[in-house]
Amino acid sequence: MRIEIVSLLEGARSARGWVVVIDVYRAMTTLATAFARGVRAARIAADPAEALRLRSAGAGDYCAGEVDGRRPPGFDFGNSPSEIAQAPLEGRTLILSTRAGAVGLDAAVGAERLFGGAFVNATATARFIAAARPPLVTLAAMGWSARERTDEDELCALVLRNLLEGRAADPAAVRALALAGRESQKFGDPAQPWFPRADLEMALELDRFDFAVEVVRDSIGLTAWRRAAPMPHSDV
């Protein structure tokens, strides 16, 4: 199994094989949290207007997401795992639109299979992929708005690579490195209340969830589904 690490929008566009689009702060953490809250499925929309159109057409119940970190007009929720963790989502379909994670998923048109990646379900994602032993895995770190590399996404790509190669991550070391990054400083800043500290704490909880999130292309567009990870074995 060959593993490649790429970055930003160009990386997502070039990604091949089994692709993991990584957005720790916060899209893929929000998405995994939504599945933990019981959503049936999640639609992915690169553009906020498309998310609103899908909701109006009955393709989803709620819109969640961000533009420049803030909840877009007309959306039900922001791109906030701590907010989603309190939302009544059981059996519902969420529509997620963000400027890095959702855009990256939409751009990964060359993927054979496609996944959302974050610290909160890193081991489960690695187990799911390793069980199939695909010849090529591409880890795409999306960064801020898919334009600027960020420590937490690049670090998550390294964690996933190591897990796929059979090396476990040190949760304390991962947390310390991510906390030192520039993006982490936004959370809890009174001048930027749309970045609550609770989102940071949730996003840095390694292996909070025991499932992977796979994204498939269907007649409507992109739809995310919860996938059970296999039991631990010697490879991961």
C-alpha positions in Angstrom: 0.0 0.0 0.0 1.5 3.3 -1.1 0.5 6.4 0.9 0.8 9.9 -0.4 0.2 13.1 1.5 -1.0 16.2 -0.5 -2.3 19.6 0.6 -5.0 22.2 -0.1 -7.4 22.4 -3.1 -4.7 21.4 -5.6 -3.9 18.3 -3.6 -7.6 17.3 -3.4 -7.9 17.7 -7.1 -4.9 15.5 -7.8 -5.7 12.8 -5.2 -6.1 9.3 -6.5 -6.8 5.9 -5.1 -8.6 5.8 -1.7 -8.7 9.4 -0.6 -9.1 10.9 2.8 -9.9 14.6 2.9 -8.8 16.0 6.2 -10.3 19.0 7.9 -9.8 18.9 11.7 -11.0 22.5 12.4 -13.8 21.7 11.8 -15.7 20.1 9.0 -14.8 16.5 9.4 -15.0 16.7 13.2 -18.5 18.2 12.8 -19.5 15.5 10.3 -18.4 12.7 12.5 -20.1 14.3 15.5 -23.4 14.5 13.4 -23.2 10.7 12.8 -22.6 10.1 16.5 -25.8 12.2 17.1 -27.7 9.8 14.9 -28.0 11.5 11.5 -29.1 9.0 8.8 -26.9 10.6 6.1 -25.2 13.9 5.3 -25.2 15.7 2.0 -22.1 17.6 1.1 -22.4 20.9 -0.8 -19.3 22.9 -1.8 -21.4 26.1 -2.1 -23.7 27.5 0.6 -26.4 28.4 -2.0 -26.4 24.8 -3.1 -26.9 23.6 0.5 -29.9 25.9 0.8 -31.3 24.6 -2.5 -30.9 21.0 -1.4 -32.8 21.7 1.8 -35.6 23.5 -0.1 -35.8 20.5 -2.5 -36.3 18.1 0.4 -32.9 16.5 0.0 -32.0 17.3 3.7 -33.5 18.6 6.9 -30.8 21.0 8.2 -28.0 23.0 6.8 -24.7 23.3 8.7 -21.5 25.0 7.7 -19.4 28.1 7.4 -17.9 30.9 5.3 -14.8 32.4 6.8 -15.6 30.4 10.0 -19.1 31.9 10.5 -22.5 30.4 9.9 -23.9 31.5 6.6 -27.3 33.3 6.4 -30.2 30.9 6.4 -28.2 28.0 7.9 -29.5 26.1 10.9 -26.1 25.4 12.4 -22.6 26.6 12.1 -19.6 24.4 11.4 -19.4 23.6 15.1 -19.0 20.1 16.5 -20.0 21.4 20.0 -23.2 22.9 18.6 -24.0 19.8 16.5 -23.4 17.6 19.6 -26.5 19.2 21.1 -28.7 19.2 18.0 -31.8 17.0 17.5 -30.5 15.0 14.5 -31.7 11.4 15.1 -32.8 10.0 11.8 -32.3 13.3 9.9 -30.2 14.2 6.9 -27.7 17.0 7.4 -26.4 19.2 4.6 -22.8 20.3 5.3 -21.1 23.2 3.4 -17.7 24.5 4.3 -14.9 26.3 2.6 -12.3 23.6 3.1 -13.6 20.2 4.0 -16.7 20.2 1.8 -14.9 22.0 -1.0 -12.1 19.4 -0.8 -14.5 16.5 -1.0 -16.2 18.0 -4.0 -12.8 18.5 -5.7 -11.6 14.9 -5.1 -13.1 13.7 -8.4 -10.3 11.2 -9.0 -10.9 9.2 -5.8 -11.7 5.5 -6.1 -13.3 5.7 -2.6 -13.5 8.9 -0.5 -13.5 9.5 3.2 -13.6 12.4 5.7 -10.7 12.5 8.1 -10.1 14.0 11.5 -8.5 13.1 14.8 -11.8 12.1 16.3 -12.0 8.9 14.2 -8.5 8.5 12.9 -7.9 5.0 14.0 -11.3 3.8 12.8 -10.7 5.3 9.4 -7.3 3.7 9.2 -8.7 0.3 10.2 -11.4 0.6 7.6 -8.9 1.4 4.8 -6.2 -1.0 5.9 -8.7 -3.9 5.9 -9.2 -3.5 2.2 -5.4 -3.0 1.5 -5.9 -0.6 -1.5 -2.7 -0.1 -3.6 -2.8 3.7 -3.2 -4.1 5.9 -0.4 -4.0 9.7 -0.7 -4.3 11.9 2.4 -5.4 15.4 1.5 -4.8 18.0 4.2 -7.2 20.9 3.4 -5.9 23.7 5.6 -7.6 27.0 6.1 -10.2 27.6 3.3 -8.3 25.1 1.2 -5.7 27.8 0.5 -3.3 27.9 3.5 -1.6 24.9 5.1 -2.4 24.4 8.8 -0.5 22.4 11.5 -3.5 20.4 12.6 -4.5 19.1 9.2 -0.9 18.3 8.2 -0.4 16.6 11.6 -3.6 14.5 11.1 -2.3 13.3 7.7 0.9 12.1 9.4 -1.1 10.4 12.2 -3.2 8.6 9.6 -0.2 7.6 7.6 1.5 6.2 10.7 -1.7 4.3 11.6 -2.0 2.8 8.1 1.6 1.7 8.5 1.0 0.1 11.9 2.3 2.8 14.2 0.1 4.2 16.9 -0.2 7.9 17.7 0.6 9.5 21.1 -2.5 11.5 22.0 -0.7 13.9 24.3 2.0 14.6 21.7 -0.6 15.1 19.0 -2.6 17.5 21.2 0.4 19.5 22.2 1.6 20.0 18.6 -1.8 20.9 17.4 -2.4 23.4 20.2 0.9 25.2 19.3 -0.4 25.8 15.8 -1.7 29.2 14.5 -5.2 28.0 13.9 -5.7 26.8 17.4 -5.3 30.3 18.7 -8.6 31.4 17.2 -10.6 29.2 19.5 -11.8 30.9 22.7 -10.7 34.3 21.4 -13.5 36.8 22.6 -13.0 38.7 19.3 -14.0 35.6 17.3 -16.9 34.1 19.2 -17.7 31.8 16.2 -14.7 29.8 17.2 -15.7 28.4 20.6 -13.1 26.7 22.7 -15.4 23.7 23.0 -14.9 23.0 19.3 -11.1 22.9 19.8 -11.4 20.5 22.7 -13.6 18.1 20.7 -11.5 18.3 17.6 -8.4 17.3 19.4 -9.9 14.2 21.2 -8.1 11.4 19.3 -10.4 8.5 18.6 -13.5 9.9 20.2 -15.5 7.9 17.7 -15.1 4.3 16.5 -16.4 4.6 12.9 -15.3 5.9 9.6 -17.2 8.4 7.4 -17.3 7.5 3.7 -18.5 9.9 1.0 -20.1 8.6 -2.2 -21.2 10.3 -5.4 -24.8 9.7 -6.3 -27.5 11.2 -8.5 -27.8 14.2 -6.3 -24.1 14.8 -5.6 -22.1 13.8 -2.6 -23.5 11.9 0.4 -21.7 10.9 3.5 -22.4 7.6 5.4 -21.2 6.1 8.6 -19.1 3.0 8.2 -18.3 0.6 11.0 -14.6 -0.1 11.4 -13.3 -3.6 11.6 -12.0 -5.0 14.9 -8.3 -4.1 15.7 -5.7 -6.4 14.2 -2.0 -6.4 13.8 -1.8 -4.0 10.9 -3.3 -1.0 12.6 
